Amino acid sequence: MNLYISDELKSLKSQLEKRGYNIVTCNDQYDAIICNLKEVDLSHLPSCKSYKSEGIVIIDSGSKNVDDIENILINRVYSAIL
């Protein structure tokens, strides 16, 4: 699974890489975006045309640890934004 992870989450990137996930840039095709939504402006992402046509999952890393995030990725379990 290809993940686009915001730059400030270096530790999370490393942990997910060790678990076998591919960490990619917005120029590559990705299945999920992981960032801290309170700190990152996602408005630039529409300019990245490499997301999958089936849609992507945006995960707020906020108070989640690597196990929580992996659970969301595996099970596609998430709360609605609205």
Helices and strands as residue ranges (DSSP letters): E 2-5, H 10-18, E 22-24, E 32-35, G 42-47, E 57-60, H 66-75
